[in-house]
Amino acid sequence: MQGLKDITKNEINKMNLEMNFDKACNNKIFYNLVSSLHLPKKELIKYTSKFEMACSEKENCQNCKGLFACQNSLLGHIFYPKVIQNKLYFTYLPCQYQKALNNKETSEKKLTKVTMKDINTKDKKQMKIIKWMDDFIENFDLTKSMKGLYLHGNFGSGKTYLLTALFNQLVQDKHISCKIVYVADMLRDLKEDWENFSYKMKNFMQVDLLLLDDIGAEKVTDWGRDEILGTILQYRMNNQKTTFFTSNLTIKELEEHLSLSSSGVDKVKSRRIIERIKQLTIDMELISENQRK
């Protein structure tokens, strides 16, 4: 009994910290994370709860399908430890989806002037798409019903770059109106700018060529899917307005994504959007090396 009384409160806290740390190490992800830092145990045990948070967010990222599904404390980021000059820090690092978005925003100005002559034809995986675009330009006629592309494939494969080159070439050669819009930004902008809502919607519906870029990366809401996307696509389908899409999702994956809104699962309304996309486009895939590296 006397021995127990001699144990100070500070020593008890240290023992508890070490016990909690050792218990947490039974988790393989936790163990691999702390081992990779190469710091002494006496330093690591001070941050067990923070390591557990980092592990939890890392697990979220492993099964995540996009920013719309992010479950981490900071959207598009993961809470993670870093060692700088033998000192431990915790920070928020962008996930693969946030990095892709950052790269997209950074490259927007570079994309504004590209035309077909700027496309690198050495990538054989792009040749089928380039051939389709050459034929599209040669046969382009605003008075005819012409299908656009639903171009899907991996991150950074050049989907947006290729279609931007196509649009710019048509503007240069045919003097038509084109609009390229990142879907998540479009929905956010429409929601925040009610004063110009009608004007912007009319523009999306009536512009000669429309590219809805990165569809499937947005968070699905009934309003965004049914009132915005549904309305735009219905008008363009009825009025034979050529429409393009890029996505990291196949048509089937996009249908599943659109069915899962904040209010629940609605496969019927998702199917309506998909049918409009199929009416408006030809489905093509581009799997290529990540050009954003």
N, C-alpha and C positions, 0 to 999 in steps of 0.2 A: 504493500500500500504506500509505503514511504517513497518507493521508487516512482510510482505514478504521480505523486504530489510534486516530485522534483522536475517533472516534465513541464516545460513552460508552454504557454499558449502559442508562442511563435513556433516552437518545435512541433506542436500538434498540427498547426496549419501547414507546415512543410510536409509532414507525413501525409496529410490529406491530399495535398497537391500531387505528391508522388503517386499515391494510390490511384487518384483519378486519371493521372497521365498513363500509368501502366495499364489500367483498365481500357482506356481509349486506344492504346496500342494494339489491342486485340482486333481492332478494325484494320483491315489490310490497307485501305486507302489512307487512313490516318498514319499508320506506321510508315508507309512509303513516303508520305509527304514530309514528316518530321525527319526521317532518315536522310532525305535528299538535301537538307539544309546544313548538315555537318556542323552542328552547334552542340555544345555540351548539354547533357540532360538537365543540369541545374538551371540552365537558361530556358530550355524548352518547356519545362513543367509550369512555368509562370503563365503560359498562354494556351493552356489546354482548351478552354472554351472557344478561343478564337480559331484554333486549328480545327476544331469540330465544325465551326461555322464554315470555314474554308472547304472542308471535306463535303459538307452538305451541299454547298453551292457547286462544287465540282461534279457531284453526282447529278445535280439538276441539269448541268450542261451536257452530260453524256447522253441524255435522252431527249434533249430539247430539239424542236423542229424549226425554231425561228424566234425572232424577237417578240412576236405576238404571243408566244407561249412561255416567255421568260418568267421563272419563279424566284429569281434571286432578288436580293434586297435593293440593288441598283440595276435598273433595266439595262440589259445588254452587257453586263459586267460581272466579274467573279471576284469575290473577296479572297485575297491570296497573300501569302507571306513572301517577302523578299529579303535577302541578306545583302547588305551593302557595308563593306569594310568591317565585316564580322559583327555587324549589328542587325538585329531583326526588326523589320518594318512590315506593316500590313497595308495593303493598298487595293484599289479596284482596277483590275485589268480587263480590257475589252474582250468579249468572246469572239468567236469566228464570225458570227452574224453582224456584230457591231463593227468589227474590222472591215467587213465587206461593205457595210453602209458608209463608213468613214472614207474608204477608198473610192467609193462611187461618188461621194460628194466632192472629194478632192479632185477627181478627174473630170468633173462636169465641164469645166472651162476648156479642157483639152479636147473634149468630144465635140464642142460646138462647131468646129470648122472642118472636121474630117469628111472626106468624100470617098467614093469608090476607089480612086487612085491611091489612097492612103492605106488600103487594106493589104496586109502581108499575106501574099498568096502561097507562101512556103508551107503553111500549116495545112496539110492535106485533109485534116478532119473538118476544115471549114469550107472545102471546095464545093460540096453539094449545096451548101447554103449560098455561097457566092454565085454559083451558077443560077440558082433560083432567082436571086436578086437581079442579076444581069438580064434575065428573061423578063422579069417584072418591069424593069425600067424600059426595056425595048418595047414592050406591049402596053405600057401604061396609057390609060385613057379614062379621064374623069367621067365620061358619059357611059362607061360600061361598069358592070358589077364585077369587081375584082377582089378576090380573097387576100387577106394579109397572112401573116405567120403567127402561130403560137409556137415560139421558139423557147424550148426548155433545155436545161443542162446544168452542169456543175458550176460552182462559184468561179468567177473570173475567166470563163471560157471565151469571152468576147461577144456575148449575145447583144448587149446594149451597144457596143462599139460598132458592130456590123450594121445594125438597124439604124443607128444614127448616121452612118455613112450613106446608107440608102436614102434616108429622108433628106439629108443635105444635098445629095445629088439630084433628087427630084425637084427640090426647091430651086436649085441652080438651073436645071434644064427645062423644067415645065412651069416654073413660077406659080406653084400651088401653095396652099397653106398647110402647115404641118405642126403638130404639137407632140412633144415627148414629155410625159409626166410620170414621176415615181408615185405609184399608187398610194402608199402610206402617206406621203406628203399631200397628195391631192385630197384625200379624205380629211386629213387634219386641217388643211387650209379652208376647205368648204365649211367645215364645222365652226371654224373660228371667225369667218368673214361673212356673216349673214347679209351684210349690206350689199355685197357684190355676188351673192350666191347665185341668183338667177342668170346674171351675165356670164359667170364662169361655167355654169352647167350648160348653157346654150353653146358656149365655145367648145366644150368637150364633145358635145353631141354633133355639132355641125362642121367642125374643122375637116378639111379634105382627107388628111391622113392623121391618125391618132395612134401613138404608141403608149400603151399602159405598161410601164416598166416595173418588173419585179413583183408582179401580182402573186399573192401567196405569202408575202413577207409581212403583210399588214395584220393587225388584230381585227378579227371579224366581229362586227356588230350587225344587228338586224338592219339598222339605218344605213350603214355603209354598203352592205351587200344588196339589199332590196331596193332602197330608195335612190342610191347613187349609182352603183355599178349596174344594177338591173335597168334603171331608166336610161342611162347612157347607151348601154349595149342594145336595148330594144329599139331605140331611135336609130342608131347606126345600122342595125340589121334591116329595119323597115325601109330606110332611105339609101341603102346600098353604099354606105360610107366605109371605105377600106380601113380596117383596124388591125393593129399588131399588138402582140403581147410578148414579154419575156418573163421567164419564171425559173426558179430552181426546182419546181415541182412538175411532175408529169400531169397530164389532164386528170387522171384518176386520183392522184394525190391532192390536186387542187380541189377536186370535188369533195373529198373528205375534209380538207381544211375549211372550205366555205360552209360546210354543214355544221360546224362547231362554233356557234356564236355565243355571246355572253349570256343569252337567255336560254340556251340549251341546244339540243340537236335538231336540225331541220333539214332532212335530206331532200325534200321536195323543192324547197327554195334554192338549195345549192344546185340541184339538177337543172333548174331553169337557167341559172347563170351559165352553167357548162354547155347547155344546148345552144345558147346564143353564141358562145365562144366558138363552138364547132361550126355553126352556120357562117361565122365571119372569117374563119381562118383555116389554113392548112397546118397540121401538126408536124413539126420537125424537131429533131434533137441535135444538140451540139455538146459533145463530151470532148473536152480538150484540156491542155495544160493550163493551169491557173496563170493568167497573164498579169495578175495583180501582185505577184510575189516581188 
